[in-house]
Amino acid sequence: MPESWLTFPIGTLKTVGAAGLLLGVAGLPVVGTAAAIGLVLFFVCAVYTHLRVGDYSVQLGLAVGFLGLAVASLALGLAGSRPGS
């Protein structure tokens, strides 16, 4: 199995997630919700990885902050997609 997937830049995932959130705001709420779910999962994994290796640097704080933003984005998107809202 080629190992080229191991070098896939994680910044690309974050960029695609941000673009998905923008598409959600632009009128494609399903895409925005999917992007928010993906970003929540991404940052949960990032926080877990930092804690697992004992890295309590600034990057852990950033991961926690961005996780909070992703959760807020998902919550607002879900609240806005409820019938009657």
Backbone torsions as a table, in degrees:
resi	resn	phi	psi	omega
1	MET	NA	129.1	179.9
2	PRO	-66.3	143.7	-178.2
3	GLU	-97.9	17.3	-179.1
4	SER	-66.2	-25.7	178.6
5	TRP	-66.2	-21.9	179.2
6	LEU	-69.3	-23.8	-178.4
7	THR	-96.9	8.2	178.8
8	PHE	-62.4	122.2	-175.8
9	PRO	-67.2	125.5	-178.5
10	ILE	-68.3	-20.9	175.3
11	GLY	-61.1	-29.3	177.3
12	THR	-63.8	-40.9	178.6
13	LEU	-62.7	-42.0	179.2
14	LYS	-66.6	-38.8	179.0
15	THR	-65.1	-43.7	177.7
16	VAL	-63.9	-39.1	176.8
17	GLY	-62.6	-43.4	178.3
18	ALA	-64.6	-40.6	177.8
19	ALA	-63.8	-38.4	177.1
20	GLY	-63.5	-39.7	176.6
21	LEU	-63.1	-40.3	177.9
22	LEU	-64.3	-38.8	176.5
23	LEU	-64.7	-34.9	176.0
24	GLY	-62.6	-41.9	177.7
25	VAL	-68.4	-32.5	-177.2
26	ALA	-78.1	-2.7	175.3
27	GLY	124.9	6.5	176.3
28	LEU	-116.5	76.3	-172.7
29	PRO	-61.5	-29.8	179.4
30	VAL	-65.3	-41.0	178.5
31	VAL	-66.3	-41.9	178.6
32	GLY	-62.4	-41.8	178.4
33	THR	-66.2	-43.2	177.8
34	ALA	-62.2	-41.2	178.7
35	ALA	-64.6	-42.1	179.4
36	ALA	-63.7	-40.8	176.9
37	ILE	-62.2	-44.1	178.6
38	GLY	-61.8	-41.6	179.1
39	LEU	-68.5	-37.9	176.1
40	VAL	-60.5	-47.5	178.9
41	LEU	-61.9	-41.9	179.5
42	PHE	-59.1	-48.4	-175.8
43	PHE	-77.1	-26.5	170.9
44	VAL	-61.5	-44.8	178.1
45	CYS	-64.5	-37.8	179.1
46	ALA	-64.2	-46.4	178.3
47	VAL	-62.3	-45.6	179.2
48	TYR	-58.5	-44.0	-178.9
49	THR	-63.6	-43.7	178.0
50	HIS	-61.2	-44.6	-179.6
51	LEU	-67.7	-38.2	-178.0
52	ARG	-61.9	-38.9	-178.9
53	VAL	-93.3	2.0	177.7
54	GLY	75.2	27.8	179.5
55	ASP	-92.7	104.4	-179.2
56	TYR	-108.4	35.4	-177.8
57	SER	-81.2	-174.0	178.6
58	VAL	-59.5	-32.6	-178.6
59	GLN	-61.8	-33.8	175.5
60	LEU	-63.2	-44.1	178.0
61	GLY	-61.5	-40.2	177.5
62	LEU	-64.4	-42.5	179.6
63	ALA	-62.1	-41.6	178.5
64	VAL	-65.3	-42.1	178.6
65	GLY	-62.9	-45.3	179.2
66	PHE	-69.3	-30.9	174.0
67	LEU	-62.5	-43.5	177.5
68	GLY	-60.2	-42.1	178.1
69	LEU	-65.0	-39.7	179.4
70	ALA	-66.4	-40.4	178.1
71	VAL	-64.7	-42.9	178.4
72	ALA	-62.8	-41.5	178.1
73	SER	-61.8	-44.0	178.6
74	LEU	-64.2	-44.5	-179.3
75	ALA	-62.4	-43.9	178.8
76	LEU	-66.1	-38.8	178.4
77	GLY	-64.6	-42.2	178.6
78	LEU	-69.2	-38.4	178.8
79	ALA	-66.3	-35.4	179.5
80	GLY	-75.6	-17.0	-178.0
81	SER	-96.6	3.0	178.2
82	ARG	-69.4	144.3	177.7
83	PRO	-60.8	136.9	178.0
84	GLY	88.2	5.6	179.4
85	SER	-101.6	NA	NA
